[in-house]
Amino acid sequence: MNAILPTGLTKGHFCLESAVKLQYELERRLLDGDWVPGQPVPSERALMQDYGASRGAVREALAGLRTTGVIETRQGGRSRCSNLLEQLLELPLDGRGDDIDFQLQVLEARAILEGEAAWFAAKRASDEELERLGQEYQQMCERNRGESTLEKAKADLQFHMLIAQSSHHLLVCSFSQLFYNRYFNAIYSVLSRTLSRFGRYPDGIARQHGAIHRALQARDAQAARERARAHILYTYDLLKQCR
């Protein structure tokens, strides 16, 4: 038996209304940090099941998200969440990675950024995310044994990026992603310079990673912020000695 629609309304009207509502709900997932930049968007089938929506409504909602730039789809690939800051924020001087004064500024910015990311992660990360952070920490410790300075720098940033993703803070996560990508050469050069100066990878860095990890697992937001800032400022002080 066909449903009786209110006078003046059509099935297409209800599909459009559902699509607009679903688009709003999916945008909310990104704003709440449930979806992070670069993360694949769930399949149409999964969205239909999760929201009880028709295929037409799901496709209309996804089309709306593409139009507004919230998601992007490359030919032959799945849709992914966009970094909404990427087209609005131009970070300068990425070619000054070997300049020690610029490296110090990068570390000053990291101290603030990573302190806040750790604070929010301790508050907002799910149990599953904390478990994944614990696994990443253990893997980082393993990778740090005998790896090159470059690989250690990559492992370090991967750990910190996962903390930012677990913060469920759209701007912190989006900016962290752009910042780390833009200034990786400067961050790597900091470790390379301190390694050349002191003859080994600084022992304090590994201890501080452990302190950050323990504060996060304890959900101690203030301690997580302090440990994350202290970690970066420790490297900052080492770098100043290389002048």
N, C-alpha and C positions, 0 to 999 in steps of 0.2 A: 504494500500500500504506500502510495506516494505521500510525503509530508505536505501539509497545507501551509503555504507561506503567507505571512501577513500581506495585506493589500499593498501593491506597489513595490514589493521586494522580490528579487529573483535569487536563484541559487548562486548565480555569479556574484551578486551583491554580498551574500554571506561568505563566499570564498575570498573575496577581496578583503572583507572585514577581518576574517580569520588570518589572512596573510599579513595585514598591517599589525594586528595584535601579536602574531608570532614574530615578526621582524623586531618589534619593540622588546619582546622577551629575549630574543637572541642577542640584541644589542646590550641588554642588561647583563647577560653572561660575561660579555667582554668588560663592561664597566665595573663589574664586581670582581674582576680578576679570575673568574673561573676559567676563562679562555685567555691564553697569552699569545702575544705576537708570534707568528710563525707556526702556531699549532694547527693541525688539520681540523677542518670543520667536520662534525659528524655527518655520516651519510644521510641521504634523504630518508631512507628506510628507518634509520635510528631516530631521526627527528620526528618522523610520523609517529613512531611508537612512544617516544618520550612525551610528546605534546598532544597526542591524540588528534593530529591534524591530517587533512587530506594531502595527497601528493601535490595537487594543484596549489594549495595554500603554502606548502613548504617551498615549492619552486618559486612562487611569487615573492615569498619572504627573502629567499636567498638572492633573487634578482635585485631586490631592493637594497640588500646589504652590499652587493657588488656596485650598484649605482652610487651609493654614498661612500664607497671606499673602505667599508668596514672589513670586507673580506676580498680576496683576490684569487683569481683562478687562472693558472697557466695552462696552455694547450697540452692536453693529454694528462694533466695532473689533477689532484684533488684541490678543492678550495681550501685556503688557509686564512687565518686571521691576519689582518694587516697590522703593522706598527703605525698607529695613527699619528705619531710624532714625526715620522720619517720625512714626510713632504713639507713639514712645517718648521723643522729644526735643522739648521746647518751648523755642525760643530767645526770649528776652525783648526787650522795648523796641524793636520794629521801628519804632514811631512816633517815635523820637527821632533820626531821620536827620539833622536839622539841628543837633543838639547837638554842638558841637565836642569836648567831653570824651568823649562816646560814640563819635564818629567815631575818635578816637585809640585807644580800646579795640578797635574793630573792626580797625583797622590793626595793632595789636599781635597780635591773634589771627591775622590774615591772614599776618603774617610767619612765624609758626610753622607754620601749616597749609600754606602754599604752599612753604615750604622743604622740608618732608617730602614733599609731593607730587612736587616736582621731583627729589628724591633717589631716590624709588622709580621714577619714570618713567625716569630715566637708567639704572637697573638692569634694569627689567623690560619696557619698551616693546618691541614687535616692530619690525622694520625698516619694516613697512608703517605702523605708528603714528607712527614718527619721520618718515616721509615725509609723512604727513598733517599732523603738527605743523608741518613746514616749509612746507607749502602754506598752513596757517592763519596762520602768521607773515607770509608774503608778502601774503596777503589783508588782514591787519590793517594792515600798513604802507600798503597802497593805500587802505584805508578811512579811515585817519587823516589823509589829505590832504584838507582842506576840509570834513570832516564836523563835525557839531555835537558839543558836549561829551557829550551823551547817547549818540550813536552811538559815540563813542570809548570811553565807559565800557562799553558793550555789547560792543564788539570786544575790549577788554581782558579782560573776564571770560570771554568765549568762549574766548580763548587759554588762560587759566589753568584753565578747566574742562576743556579737552581734555587738559591736562597731568595733572590729577587723574584723569581717566578712563584715561589711559595708565599710571597708577601700578600698576594691577592690585592695588590695596589696597582692599578692600571698605569699610572704615570711613573711610579718607581720602576716597574718592570720594563716599560717601553723605553724609558730613558737609559736604564742600565744596559739594555740590549744595544742601543745605538752607541752609547759611550764605550762599551767594551770593544765593539767592532771597530769603531773609529780610531781608538787609541791603543789597540793591541800592541802595535810596534813600540810605543812608548813604554807600555807596561812590561813587555818582554825585555826591552833595553835596560829597564831598572834592575831586573834580576840579573841580567848579563853583566851589568856594570858592577853590582855588589859582589857577584861571584868572582869577577876579575880582581876586585879590590881586596877581598878577604880570603880568597882561595878556596872557598867552599860555599855550598848553599846554606844560608843562615839557619841555624838550629831553631831560633826563636819562631820562625814562620810556621814550622810544623807544630810546635807547642800551641801557638795561638789558634791555628785551625782547630786543634782539639778543644780548646777553651770555647770557641764559638759553637762548635758542634754540641758540647755538653750543655751550654746555656740554651740552645734551641730545643734540645731534647727535654730539658726541664721546663720549657715554656717560660723562662725567665726573660722577659722582654728587655728590661733595663740592663741586665747582665749581657744579653746578646748584643745590644747596641754598643755597650762599653767595650766588649771584647773585639767586636768588628772594627771599631774605630781605632782601638789600641793596636790591632794587627797592622793596619795600614800606616799608622803613625810610626810604628817601629821600623817599617821599611823606609819611611820618609827620613827618619833620623840616620839610618844606615847610608842612604843616598847622599845626605848632606856631608857625610864624612868622606865621600868620594870626590868632592870638589878639589 
